[in-house]
Amino acid sequence: MPAEADEPLAEAMTLLTHEPWHGEPYHRANPAGALRQLVYGHGNGLIIYLILEQQKRIVIERVLWLEDLG
């Protein structure tokens, strides 16, 4: 990931640490599902993660950063 993604990613991870349900459901048909997604960095980044409520854990499945290709 480019250096410009560092700060927005750190902010997003801090948010998830304190408010894991802040993200949107990954599957819209299952709005209460534990698989979530969080858009960050002015829409350039996406974190897909799983909330393990009983274990008080978050498992990061994927982190994406879309660069301007234009």
PDB file of N, CA, C, O and CB in Angstrom:
ATOM      1  N   MET A   1       0.841  -1.168   0.000  1.00  0.00           N
ATOM      2  CA  MET A   1       0.000   0.000   0.000  1.00  0.00           C
ATOM      3  C   MET A   1       0.894   1.241   0.000  1.00  0.00           C
ATOM      4  O   MET A   1       1.985   1.229   0.569  1.00  0.00           O
ATOM      5  CB  MET A   1      -0.961  -0.007   1.216  1.00  0.00           C
ATOM      6  N   PRO A   2       0.426   2.297  -0.636  1.00  0.00           N
ATOM      7  CA  PRO A   2       1.227   3.516  -0.673  1.00  0.00           C
ATOM      8  C   PRO A   2       1.260   4.203   0.692  1.00  0.00           C
ATOM      9  O   PRO A   2       0.396   3.976   1.538  1.00  0.00           O
ATOM     10  CB  PRO A   2       0.678   4.475  -1.729  1.00  0.00           C
ATOM     11  N   ALA A   3       2.257   5.033   0.884  1.00  0.00           N
ATOM     12  CA  ALA A   3       2.421   5.752   2.150  1.00  0.00           C
ATOM     13  C   ALA A   3       1.206   6.621   2.471  1.00  0.00           C
ATOM     14  O   ALA A   3       0.887   6.831   3.641  1.00  0.00           O
ATOM     15  CB  ALA A   3       3.677   6.616   2.103  1.00  0.00           C
ATOM     16  N   GLU A   4       0.531   7.124   1.446  1.00  0.00           N
ATOM     17  CA  GLU A   4      -0.638   7.980   1.674  1.00  0.00           C
ATOM     18  C   GLU A   4      -1.783   7.233   2.348  1.00  0.00           C
ATOM     19  O   GLU A   4      -2.693   7.861   2.889  1.00  0.00           O
ATOM     20  CB  GLU A   4      -1.118   8.564   0.360  1.00  0.00           C
ATOM     21  N   ALA A   5      -1.751   5.913   2.324  1.00  0.00           N
ATOM     22  CA  ALA A   5      -2.799   5.105   2.955  1.00  0.00           C
ATOM     23  C   ALA A   5      -2.540   4.868   4.437  1.00  0.00           C
ATOM     24  O   ALA A   5      -3.446   4.443   5.155  1.00  0.00           O
ATOM     25  CB  ALA A   5      -2.924   3.774   2.244  1.00  0.00           C
ATOM     26  N   ASP A   6      -1.330   5.132   4.911  1.00  0.00           N
ATOM     27  CA  ASP A   6      -0.960   4.812   6.293  1.00  0.00           C
ATOM     28  C   ASP A   6      -1.854   5.484   7.332  1.00  0.00           C
ATOM     29  O   ASP A   6      -2.411   4.814   8.201  1.00  0.00           O
ATOM     30  CB  ASP A   6       0.468   5.209   6.538  1.00  0.00           C
ATOM     31  N   GLU A   7      -1.988   6.782   7.245  1.00  0.00           N
ATOM     32  CA  GLU A   7      -2.769   7.506   8.255  1.00  0.00           C
ATOM     33  C   GLU A   7      -4.255   7.143   8.206  1.00  0.00           C
ATOM     34  O   GLU A   7      -4.842   6.868   9.252  1.00  0.00           O
ATOM     35  CB  GLU A   7      -2.602   9.011   8.063  1.00  0.00           C
ATOM     36  N   PRO A   8      -4.884   7.134   7.021  1.00  0.00           N
ATOM     37  CA  PRO A   8      -6.292   6.737   6.988  1.00  0.00           C
ATOM     38  C   PRO A   8      -6.518   5.306   7.496  1.00  0.00           C
ATOM     39  O   PRO A   8      -7.522   5.034   8.155  1.00  0.00           O
ATOM     40  CB  PRO A   8      -6.825   6.866   5.573  1.00  0.00           C
ATOM     41  N   LEU A   9      -5.596   4.401   7.193  1.00  0.00           N
ATOM     42  CA  LEU A   9      -5.733   3.025   7.670  1.00  0.00           C
ATOM     43  C   LEU A   9      -5.616   2.976   9.190  1.00  0.00           C
ATOM     44  O   LEU A   9      -6.386   2.277   9.847  1.00  0.00           O
ATOM     45  CB  LEU A   9      -4.670   2.116   7.022  1.00  0.00           C
ATOM     46  N   ALA A  10      -4.670   3.704   9.746  1.00  0.00           N
ATOM     47  CA  ALA A  10      -4.515   3.740  11.205  1.00  0.00           C
ATOM     48  C   ALA A  10      -5.776   4.289  11.871  1.00  0.00           C
ATOM     49  O   ALA A  10      -6.210   3.775  12.902  1.00  0.00           O
ATOM     50  CB  ALA A  10      -3.291   4.595  11.597  1.00  0.00           C
ATOM     51  N   GLU A  11      -6.357   5.323  11.289  1.00  0.00           N
ATOM     52  CA  GLU A  11      -7.594   5.891  11.834  1.00  0.00           C
ATOM     53  C   GLU A  11      -8.740   4.887  11.755  1.00  0.00           C
ATOM     54  O   GLU A  11      -9.526   4.763  12.695  1.00  0.00           O
ATOM     55  CB  GLU A  11      -7.969   7.177  11.082  1.00  0.00           C
ATOM     56  N   ALA A  12      -8.834   4.175  10.641  1.00  0.00           N
ATOM     57  CA  ALA A  12      -9.888   3.175  10.480  1.00  0.00           C
ATOM     58  C   ALA A  12      -9.720   2.033  11.480  1.00  0.00           C
ATOM     59  O   ALA A  12     -10.704   1.556  12.044  1.00  0.00           O
ATOM     60  CB  ALA A  12      -9.887   2.626   9.048  1.00  0.00           C
ATOM     61  N   MET A  13      -8.496   1.599  11.701  1.00  0.00           N
ATOM     62  CA  MET A  13      -8.251   0.516  12.650  1.00  0.00           C
ATOM     63  C   MET A  13      -8.583   0.954  14.075  1.00  0.00           C
ATOM     64  O   MET A  13      -9.099   0.162  14.864  1.00  0.00           O
ATOM     65  CB  MET A  13      -6.790   0.052  12.566  1.00  0.00           C
ATOM     66  N   THR A  14      -8.292   2.204  14.404  1.00  0.00           N
ATOM     67  CA  THR A  14      -8.659   2.726  15.723  1.00  0.00           C
ATOM     68  C   THR A  14     -10.174   2.728  15.884  1.00  0.00           C
ATOM     69  O   THR A  14     -10.692   2.349  16.934  1.00  0.00           O
ATOM     70  CB  THR A  14      -8.097   4.151  15.924  1.00  0.00           C
ATOM     71  N   LEU A  15     -10.881   3.154  14.844  1.00  0.00           N
ATOM     72  CA  LEU A  15     -12.340   3.140  14.881  1.00  0.00           C
ATOM     73  C   LEU A  15     -12.862   1.725  15.096  1.00  0.00           C
ATOM     74  O   LEU A  15     -13.742   1.510  15.931  1.00  0.00           O
ATOM     75  CB  LEU A  15     -12.915   3.725  13.586  1.00  0.00           C
ATOM     76  N   LEU A  16     -12.332   0.764  14.356  1.00  0.00           N
ATOM     77  CA  LEU A  16     -12.793  -0.619  14.498  1.00  0.00           C
ATOM     78  C   LEU A  16     -12.485  -1.190  15.875  1.00  0.00           C
ATOM     79  O   LEU A  16     -13.243  -2.012  16.390  1.00  0.00           O
ATOM     80  CB  LEU A  16     -12.159  -1.491  13.433  1.00  0.00           C
ATOM     81  N   THR A  17     -11.393  -0.765  16.467  1.00  0.00           N
ATOM     82  CA  THR A  17     -11.045  -1.231  17.810  1.00  0.00           C
ATOM     83  C   THR A  17     -12.110  -0.825  18.822  1.00  0.00           C
ATOM     84  O   THR A  17     -12.446  -1.593  19.724  1.00  0.00           O
ATOM     85  CB  THR A  17      -9.680  -0.677  18.232  1.00  0.00           C
ATOM     86  N   HIS A  18     -12.634   0.382  18.667  1.00  0.00           N
ATOM     87  CA  HIS A  18     -13.600   0.911  19.629  1.00  0.00           C
ATOM     88  C   HIS A  18     -15.054   0.698  19.214  1.00  0.00           C
ATOM     89  O   HIS A  18     -15.925   0.568  20.074  1.00  0.00           O
ATOM     90  CB  HIS A  18     -13.354   2.375  19.834  1.00  0.00           C
ATOM     91  N   GLU A  19     -15.325   0.661  17.927  1.00  0.00           N
ATOM     92  CA  GLU A  19     -16.694   0.554  17.412  1.00  0.00           C
ATOM     93  C   GLU A  19     -16.761  -0.443  16.251  1.00  0.00           C
ATOM     94  O   GLU A  19     -16.985  -0.034  15.112  1.00  0.00           O
ATOM     95  CB  GLU A  19     -17.210   1.938  16.955  1.00  0.00           C
ATOM     96  N   PRO A  20     -16.573  -1.729  16.510  1.00  0.00           N
ATOM     97  CA  PRO A  20     -16.512  -2.690  15.404  1.00  0.00           C
ATOM     98  C   PRO A  20     -17.792  -2.790  14.574  1.00  0.00           C
ATOM     99  O   PRO A  20     -17.738  -3.163  13.402  1.00  0.00           O
ATOM    100  CB  PRO A  20     -16.185  -4.037  15.944  1.00  0.00           C
ATOM    101  N   TRP A  21     -18.935  -2.463  15.163  1.00  0.00           N
ATOM    102  CA  TRP A  21     -20.188  -2.547  14.409  1.00  0.00           C
ATOM    103  C   TRP A  21     -20.438  -1.288  13.581  1.00  0.00           C
ATOM    104  O   TRP A  21     -21.494  -1.160  12.961  1.00  0.00           O
ATOM    105  CB  TRP A  21     -21.359  -2.780  15.360  1.00  0.00           C
ATOM    106  N   HIS A  22     -19.497  -0.372  13.561  1.00  0.00           N
ATOM    107  CA  HIS A  22     -19.635   0.870  12.787  1.00  0.00           C
ATOM    108  C   HIS A  22     -19.688   0.584  11.282  1.00  0.00           C
ATOM    109  O   HIS A  22     -20.352   1.309  10.541  1.00  0.00           O
ATOM    110  CB  HIS A  22     -18.466   1.827  13.101  1.00  0.00           C
ATOM    111  N   GLY A  23     -19.011  -0.440  10.836  1.00  0.00           N
ATOM    112  CA  GLY A  23     -18.988  -0.769   9.415  1.00  0.00           C
ATOM    113  C   GLY A  23     -20.329  -1.280   8.912  1.00  0.00           C
ATOM    114  O   GLY A  23     -21.196  -1.675   9.691  1.00  0.00           O
ATOM    115  N   GLU A  24     -20.475  -1.263   7.621  1.00  0.00           N
ATOM    116  CA  GLU A  24     -21.689  -1.755   6.971  1.00  0.00           C
ATOM    117  C   GLU A  24     -21.633  -3.274   6.839  1.00  0.00           C
ATOM    118  O   GLU A  24     -20.547  -3.854   6.819  1.00  0.00           O
ATOM    119  CB  GLU A  24     -21.871  -1.098   5.583  1.00  0.00           C
ATOM    120  N   PRO A  25     -22.796  -3.922   6.750  1.00  0.00           N
ATOM    121  CA  PRO A  25     -22.777  -5.373   6.517  1.00  0.00           C
ATOM    122  C   PRO A  25     -22.163  -5.684   5.153  1.00  0.00           C
ATOM    123  O   PRO A  25     -22.391  -4.967   4.180  1.00  0.00           O
ATOM    124  CB  PRO A  25     -24.209  -5.961   6.606  1.00  0.00           C
ATOM    125  N   TYR A  26     -21.388  -6.752   5.097  1.00  0.00           N
ATOM    126  CA  TYR A  26     -20.782  -7.149   3.829  1.00  0.00           C
ATOM    127  C   TYR A  26     -21.844  -7.693   2.881  1.00  0.00           C
ATOM    128  O   TYR A  26     -21.811  -7.438   1.677  1.00  0.00           O
ATOM    129  CB  TYR A  26     -19.681  -8.201   4.058  1.00  0.00           C
ATOM    130  N   HIS A  27     -22.784  -8.443   3.442  1.00  0.00           N
ATOM    131  CA  HIS A  27     -23.907  -8.982   2.666  1.00  0.00           C
ATOM    132  C   HIS A  27     -25.160  -8.215   3.066  1.00  0.00           C
ATOM    133  O   HIS A  27     -25.626  -8.339   4.199  1.00  0.00           O
ATOM    134  CB  HIS A  27     -24.088 -10.531   2.904  1.00  0.00           C
ATOM    135  N   ARG A  28     -25.694  -7.446   2.175  1.00  0.00           N
ATOM    136  CA  ARG A  28     -26.874  -6.632   2.500  1.00  0.00           C
ATOM    137  C   ARG A  28     -28.077  -7.472   2.893  1.00  0.00           C
ATOM    138  O   ARG A  28     -28.950  -6.995   3.618  1.00  0.00           O
ATOM    139  CB  ARG A  28     -27.240  -5.757   1.324  1.00  0.00           C
ATOM    140  N   ALA A  29     -28.139  -8.709   2.429  1.00  0.00           N
ATOM    141  CA  ALA A  29     -29.247  -9.590   2.793  1.00  0.00           C
ATOM    142  C   ALA A  29     -29.147 -10.047   4.249  1.00  0.00           C
ATOM    143  O   ALA A  29     -30.100 -10.604   4.794  1.00  0.00           O
ATOM    144  CB  ALA A  29     -29.280 -10.804   1.865  1.00  0.00           C
ATOM    145  N   ASN A  30     -27.998  -9.813   4.873  1.00  0.00           N
ATOM    146  CA  ASN A  30     -27.782 -10.201   6.266  1.00  0.00           C
ATOM    147  C   ASN A  30     -27.262  -8.985   7.045  1.00  0.00           C
ATOM    148  O   ASN A  30     -26.091  -8.952   7.422  1.00  0.00           O
ATOM    149  CB  ASN A  30     -26.778 -11.403   6.365  1.00  0.00           C
ATOM    150  N   PRO A  31     -28.120  -7.990   7.288  1.00  0.00           N
ATOM    151  CA  PRO A  31     -27.655  -6.746   7.898  1.00  0.00           C
ATOM    152  C   PRO A  31     -27.111  -6.891   9.315  1.00  0.00           C
ATOM    153  O   PRO A  31     -26.360  -6.028   9.771  1.00  0.00           O
ATOM    154  CB  PRO A  31     -28.764  -5.772   7.911  1.00  0.00           C
ATOM    155  N   ALA A  32     -27.465  -7.945  10.012  1.00  0.00           N
ATOM    156  CA  ALA A  32     -26.961  -8.153  11.378  1.00  0.00           C
ATOM    157  C   ALA A  32     -25.752  -9.078  11.401  1.00  0.00           C
ATOM    158  O   ALA A  32     -25.258  -9.433  12.471  1.00  0.00           O
ATOM    159  CB  ALA A  32     -28.062  -8.726  12.268  1.00  0.00           C
ATOM    160  N   GLY A  33     -25.277  -9.466  10.231  1.00  0.00           N
ATOM    161  CA  GLY A  33     -24.169 -10.411  10.143  1.00  0.00           C
ATOM    162  C   GLY A  33     -22.863  -9.859  10.676  1.00  0.00           C
ATOM    163  O   GLY A  33     -22.643  -8.648  10.702  1.00  0.00           O
ATOM    164  N   ALA A  34     -22.007 -10.765  11.097  1.00  0.00           N
ATOM    165  CA  ALA A  34     -20.724 -10.395  11.687  1.00  0.00           C
ATOM    166  C   ALA A  34     -19.667 -10.060  10.636  1.00  0.00           C
ATOM    167  O   ALA A  34     -18.633  -9.482  10.972  1.00  0.00           O
ATOM    168  CB  ALA A  34     -20.225 -11.515  12.566  1.00  0.00           C
ATOM    169  N   LEU A  35     -19.905 -10.409   9.376  1.00  0.00           N
ATOM    170  CA  LEU A  35     -18.972 -10.044   8.310  1.00  0.00           C
ATOM    171  C   LEU A  35     -19.320  -8.628   7.865  1.00  0.00           C
ATOM    172  O   LEU A  35     -20.421  -8.370   7.379  1.00  0.00           O
ATOM    173  CB  LEU A  35     -19.040 -11.061   7.102  1.00  0.00           C
ATOM    174  N   ARG A  36     -18.363  -7.712   8.036  1.00  0.00           N
ATOM    175  CA  ARG A  36     -18.619  -6.296   7.821  1.00  0.00           C
ATOM    176  C   ARG A  36     -17.603  -5.700   6.854  1.00  0.00           C
ATOM    177  O   ARG A  36     -16.595  -6.323   6.521  1.00  0.00           O
ATOM    178  CB  ARG A  36     -18.590  -5.541   9.149  1.00  0.00           C
ATOM    179  N   GLN A  37     -17.890  -4.486   6.415  1.00  0.00           N
ATOM    180  CA  GLN A  37     -16.955  -3.743   5.576  1.00  0.00           C
ATOM    181  C   GLN A  37     -16.950  -2.286   6.016  1.00  0.00           C
ATOM    182  O   GLN A  37     -17.973  -1.732   6.419  1.00  0.00           O
ATOM    183  CB  GLN A  37     -17.330  -3.866   4.069  1.00  0.00           C
ATOM    184  N   LEU A  38     -15.781  -1.689   5.930  1.00  0.00           N
ATOM    185  CA  LEU A  38     -15.629  -0.288   6.300  1.00  0.00           C
ATOM    186  C   LEU A  38     -14.867   0.422   5.195  1.00  0.00           C
ATOM    187  O   LEU A  38     -13.737   0.058   4.868  1.00  0.00           O
ATOM    188  CB  LEU A  38     -14.899  -0.139   7.667  1.00  0.00           C
ATOM    189  N   VAL A  39     -15.493   1.430   4.630  1.00  0.00           N
ATOM    190  CA  VAL A  39     -14.838   2.281   3.635  1.00  0.00           C
ATOM    191  C   VAL A  39     -14.083   3.361   4.404  1.00  0.00           C
ATOM    192  O   VAL A  39     -14.617   3.941   5.350  1.00  0.00           O
ATOM    193  CB  VAL A  39     -15.882   2.911   2.616  1.00  0.00           C
ATOM    194  N   TYR A  40     -12.851   3.628   4.003  1.00  0.00           N
ATOM    195  CA  TYR A  40     -12.029   4.623   4.701  1.00  0.00           C
ATOM    196  C   TYR A  40     -11.193   5.394   3.687  1.00  0.00           C
ATOM    197  O   TYR A  40     -11.180   5.071   2.499  1.00  0.00           O
ATOM    198  CB  TYR A  40     -11.113   3.946   5.762  1.00  0.00           C
ATOM    199  N   GLY A  41     -10.499   6.411   4.170  1.00  0.00           N
ATOM    200  CA  GLY A  41      -9.600   7.178   3.297  1.00  0.00           C
ATOM    201  C   GLY A  41     -10.305   7.871   2.155  1.00  0.00           C
ATOM    202  O   GLY A  41      -9.868   7.775   1.008  1.00  0.00           O
ATOM    203  N   HIS A  42     -11.399   8.576   2.449  1.00  0.00           N
ATOM    204  CA  HIS A  42     -12.171   9.316   1.439  1.00  0.00           C
ATOM    205  C   HIS A  42     -12.639   8.408   0.303  1.00  0.00           C
ATOM    206  O   HIS A  42     -12.708   8.829  -0.851  1.00  0.00           O
ATOM    207  CB  HIS A  42     -11.333  10.462   0.868  1.00  0.00           C
ATOM    208  N   GLY A  43     -12.959   7.161   0.641  1.00  0.00           N
ATOM    209  CA  GLY A  43     -13.480   6.227  -0.346  1.00  0.00           C
ATOM    210  C   GLY A  43     -12.427   5.447  -1.103  1.00  0.00           C
ATOM    211  O   GLY A  43     -12.774   4.631  -1.957  1.00  0.00           O
ATOM    212  N   ASN A  44     -11.157   5.666  -0.821  1.00  0.00           N
ATOM    213  CA  ASN A  44     -10.096   4.939  -1.519  1.00  0.00           C
ATOM    214  C   ASN A  44      -9.794   3.585  -0.906  1.00  0.00           C
ATOM    215  O   ASN A  44      -9.198   2.731  -1.562  1.00  0.00           O
ATOM    216  CB  ASN A  44      -8.846   5.760  -1.538  1.00  0.00           C
ATOM    217  N   GLY A  45     -10.194   3.374   0.340  1.00  0.00           N
ATOM    218  CA  GLY A  45      -9.845   2.135   1.024  1.00  0.00           C
ATOM    219  C   GLY A  45     -11.066   1.353   1.460  1.00  0.00           C
ATOM    220  O   GLY A  45     -12.150   1.906   1.646  1.00  0.00           O
ATOM    221  N   LEU A  46     -10.868   0.053   1.620  1.00  0.00           N
ATOM    222  CA  LEU A  46     -11.928  -0.839   2.078  1.00  0.00           C
ATOM    223  C   LEU A  46     -11.310  -1.900   2.977  1.00  0.00           C
ATOM    224  O   LEU A  46     -10.316  -2.533   2.622  1.00  0.00           O
ATOM    225  CB  LEU A  46     -12.681  -1.492   0.876  1.00  0.00           C
ATOM    226  N   ILE A  47     -11.915  -2.083   4.144  1.00  0.00           N
ATOM    227  CA  ILE A  47     -11.516  -3.150   5.057  1.00  0.00           C
ATOM    228  C   ILE A  47     -12.693  -4.106   5.169  1.00  0.00           C
ATOM    229  O   ILE A  47     -13.816  -3.686   5.448  1.00  0.00           O
ATOM    230  CB  ILE A  47     -11.093  -2.586   6.469  1.00  0.00           C
ATOM    231  N   ILE A  48     -12.439  -5.378   4.953  1.00  0.00           N
ATOM    232  CA  ILE A  48     -13.443  -6.415   5.148  1.00  0.00           C
ATOM    233  C   ILE A  48     -13.011  -7.192   6.381  1.00  0.00           C
ATOM    234  O   ILE A  48     -11.872  -7.652   6.468  1.00  0.00           O
ATOM    235  CB  ILE A  48     -13.589  -7.355   3.876  1.00  0.00           C
ATOM    236  N   TYR A  49     -13.924  -7.337   7.332  1.00  0.00           N
ATOM    237  CA  TYR A  49     -13.545  -7.932   8.610  1.00  0.00           C
ATOM    238  C   TYR A  49     -14.698  -8.723   9.216  1.00  0.00           C
ATOM    239  O   TYR A  49     -15.860  -8.550   8.848  1.00  0.00           O
ATOM    240  CB  TYR A  49     -13.085  -6.850   9.583  1.00  0.00           C
ATOM    241  N   LEU A  50     -14.348  -9.579  10.141  1.00  0.00           N
ATOM    242  CA  LEU A  50     -15.305 -10.445  10.818  1.00  0.00           C
ATOM    243  C   LEU A  50     -15.270 -10.123  12.302  1.00  0.00           C
ATOM    244  O   LEU A  50     -14.198 -10.066  12.905  1.00  0.00           O
ATOM    245  CB  LEU A  50     -14.992 -11.951  10.562  1.00  0.00           C
ATOM    246  N   ILE A  51     -16.436  -9.913  12.888  1.00  0.00           N
ATOM    247  CA  ILE A  51     -16.526  -9.648  14.320  1.00  0.00           C
ATOM    248  C   ILE A  51     -16.791 -10.966  15.038  1.00  0.00           C
ATOM    249  O   ILE A  51     -17.771 -11.654  14.750  1.00  0.00           O
ATOM    250  CB  ILE A  51     -17.644  -8.601  14.637  1.00  0.00           C
ATOM    251  N   LEU A  52     -15.916 -11.308  15.967  1.00  0.00           N
ATOM    252  CA  LEU A  52     -16.096 -12.476  16.826  1.00  0.00           C
ATOM    253  C   LEU A  52     -16.495 -11.941  18.200  1.00  0.00           C
ATOM    254  O   LEU A  52     -15.655 -11.750  19.079  1.00  0.00           O
ATOM    255  CB  LEU A  52     -14.779 -13.373  16.900  1.00  0.00           C
ATOM    256  N   GLU A  53     -17.774 -11.707  18.359  1.00  0.00           N
ATOM    257  CA  GLU A  53     -18.309 -11.025  19.538  1.00  0.00           C
ATOM    258  C   GLU A  53     -17.965 -11.744  20.841  1.00  0.00           C
ATOM    259  O   GLU A  53     -17.525 -11.106  21.797  1.00  0.00           O
ATOM    260  CB  GLU A  53     -19.810 -10.892  19.417  1.00  0.00           C
ATOM    261  N   GLN A  54     -18.157 -13.050  20.891  1.00  0.00           N
ATOM    262  CA  GLN A  54     -17.912 -13.791  22.136  1.00  0.00           C
ATOM    263  C   GLN A  54     -16.443 -13.763  22.545  1.00  0.00           C
ATOM    264  O   GLN A  54     -16.119 -13.795  23.732  1.00  0.00           O
ATOM    265  CB  GLN A  54     -18.371 -15.235  21.983  1.00  0.00           C
ATOM    266  N   GLN A  55     -15.570 -13.705  21.565  1.00  0.00           N
ATOM    267  CA  GLN A  55     -14.134 -13.668  21.843  1.00  0.00           C
ATOM    268  C   GLN A  55     -13.604 -12.239  21.966  1.00  0.00           C
ATOM    269  O   GLN A  55     -12.436 -12.023  22.290  1.00  0.00           O
ATOM    270  CB  GLN A  55     -13.376 -14.402  20.750  1.00  0.00           C
ATOM    271  N   LYS A  56     -14.479 -11.270  21.703  1.00  0.00           N
ATOM    272  CA  LYS A  56     -14.097  -9.850  21.714  1.00  0.00           C
ATOM    273  C   LYS A  56     -12.903  -9.611  20.800  1.00  0.00           C
ATOM    274  O   LYS A  56     -11.904  -8.995  21.174  1.00  0.00           O
ATOM    275  CB  LYS A  56     -13.768  -9.385  23.149  1.00  0.00           C
ATOM    276  N   ARG A  57     -13.059 -10.135  19.567  1.00  0.00           N
ATOM    277  CA  ARG A  57     -11.990 -10.020  18.568  1.00  0.00           C
ATOM    278  C   ARG A  57     -12.560  -9.566  17.243  1.00  0.00           C
ATOM    279  O   ARG A  57     -13.745  -9.732  16.954  1.00  0.00           O
ATOM    280  CB  ARG A  57     -11.249 -11.359  18.397  1.00  0.00           C
ATOM    281  N   ILE A  58     -11.680  -8.989  16.449  1.00  0.00           N
ATOM    282  CA  ILE A  58     -11.981  -8.650  15.060  1.00  0.00           C
ATOM    283  C   ILE A  58     -10.922  -9.341  14.211  1.00  0.00           C
ATOM    284  O   ILE A  58      -9.728  -9.248  14.495  1.00  0.00           O
ATOM    285  CB  ILE A  58     -11.996  -7.078  14.817  1.00  0.00           C
ATOM    286  N   VAL A  59     -11.365 -10.030  13.176  1.00  0.00           N
ATOM    287  CA  VAL A  59     -10.441 -10.676  12.247  1.00  0.00           C
ATOM    288  C   VAL A  59     -10.496  -9.896  10.937  1.00  0.00           C
ATOM    289  O   VAL A  59     -11.545  -9.812  10.298  1.00  0.00           O
ATOM    290  CB  VAL A  59     -10.802 -12.199  12.028  1.00  0.00           C
ATOM    291  N   ILE A  60      -9.372  -9.335  10.548  1.00  0.00           N
ATOM    292  CA  ILE A  60      -9.296  -8.595   9.288  1.00  0.00           C
ATOM    293  C   ILE A  60      -9.137  -9.602   8.160  1.00  0.00           C
ATOM    294  O   ILE A  60      -8.168 -10.362   8.123  1.00  0.00           O
ATOM    295  CB  ILE A  60      -8.113  -7.562   9.295  1.00  0.00           C
ATOM    296  N   GLU A  61     -10.089  -9.602   7.247  1.00  0.00           N
ATOM    297  CA  GLU A  61     -10.056 -10.530   6.114  1.00  0.00           C
ATOM    298  C   GLU A  61      -9.297  -9.946   4.925  1.00  0.00           C
ATOM    299  O   GLU A  61      -8.546 -10.649   4.248  1.00  0.00           O
ATOM    300  CB  GLU A  61     -11.477 -10.894   5.692  1.00  0.00           C
ATOM    301  N   ARG A  62      -9.502  -8.652   4.680  1.00  0.00           N
ATOM    302  CA  ARG A  62      -8.875  -8.030   3.507  1.00  0.00           C
ATOM    303  C   ARG A  62      -8.805  -6.518   3.694  1.00  0.00           C
ATOM    304  O   ARG A  62      -9.722  -5.901   4.236  1.00  0.00           O
ATOM    305  CB  ARG A  62      -9.659  -8.379   2.213  1.00  0.00           C
ATOM    306  N   VAL A  63      -7.712  -5.941   3.240  1.00  0.00           N
ATOM    307  CA  VAL A  63      -7.542  -4.485   3.236  1.00  0.00           C
ATOM    308  C   VAL A  63      -7.185  -4.092   1.809  1.00  0.00           C
ATOM    309  O   VAL A  63      -6.234  -4.613   1.227  1.00  0.00           O
ATOM    310  CB  VAL A  63      -6.428  -4.011   4.268  1.00  0.00           C
ATOM    311  N   LEU A  64      -7.959  -3.169   1.256  1.00  0.00           N
ATOM    312  CA  LEU A  64      -7.745  -2.721  -0.122  1.00  0.00           C
ATOM    313  C   LEU A  64      -7.538  -1.210  -0.149  1.00  0.00           C
ATOM    314  O   LEU A  64      -8.110  -0.475   0.655  1.00  0.00           O
ATOM    315  CB  LEU A  64      -8.941  -3.120  -1.023  1.00  0.00           C
ATOM    316  N   TRP A  65      -6.716  -0.767  -1.084  1.00  0.00           N
ATOM    317  CA  TRP A  65      -6.529   0.661  -1.343  1.00  0.00           C
ATOM    318  C   TRP A  65      -6.537   0.846  -2.848  1.00  0.00           C
ATOM    319  O   TRP A  65      -5.708   0.273  -3.556  1.00  0.00           O
ATOM    320  CB  TRP A  65      -5.195   1.207  -0.703  1.00  0.00           C
ATOM    321  N   LEU A  66      -7.471   1.644  -3.334  1.00  0.00           N
ATOM    322  CA  LEU A  66      -7.583   1.896  -4.767  1.00  0.00           C
ATOM    323  C   LEU A  66      -6.854   3.181  -5.099  1.00  0.00           C
ATOM    324  O   LEU A  66      -7.183   4.247  -4.578  1.00  0.00           O
ATOM    325  CB  LEU A  66      -9.065   1.974  -5.210  1.00  0.00           C
ATOM    326  N   GLU A  67      -5.875   3.076  -5.958  1.00  0.00           N
ATOM    327  CA  GLU A  67      -5.112   4.252  -6.363  1.00  0.00           C
ATOM    328  C   GLU A  67      -5.738   4.866  -7.601  1.00  0.00           C
ATOM    329  O   GLU A  67      -6.402   4.191  -8.387  1.00  0.00           O
ATOM    330  CB  GLU A  67      -3.636   3.889  -6.626  1.00  0.00           C
ATOM    331  N   ASP A  68      -5.514   6.142  -7.753  1.00  0.00           N
ATOM    332  CA  ASP A  68      -5.983   6.844  -8.933  1.00  0.00           C
ATOM    333  C   ASP A  68      -5.139   6.391 -10.120  1.00  0.00           C
ATOM    334  O   ASP A  68      -3.946   6.685 -10.193  1.00  0.00           O
ATOM    335  CB  ASP A  68      -5.907   8.393  -8.741  1.00  0.00           C
ATOM    336  N   LEU A  69      -5.761   5.682 -11.034  1.00  0.00           N
ATOM    337  CA  LEU A  69      -5.038   5.157 -12.192  1.00  0.00           C
ATOM    338  C   LEU A  69      -5.081   6.115 -13.377  1.00  0.00           C
ATOM    339  O   LEU A  69      -4.460   5.861 -14.410  1.00  0.00           O
ATOM    340  CB  LEU A  69      -5.615   3.812 -12.599  1.00  0.00           C
ATOM    341  N   GLY A  70      -5.810   7.209 -13.228  1.00  0.00           N
ATOM    342  CA  GLY A  70      -5.968   8.155 -14.313  1.00  0.00           C
ATOM    343  C   GLY A  70      -4.806   9.048 -14.397  1.00  0.00           C
ATOM    344  O   GLY A  70      -4.761   9.923 -15.262  1.00  0.00           O
TER     345      GLY A  70
END
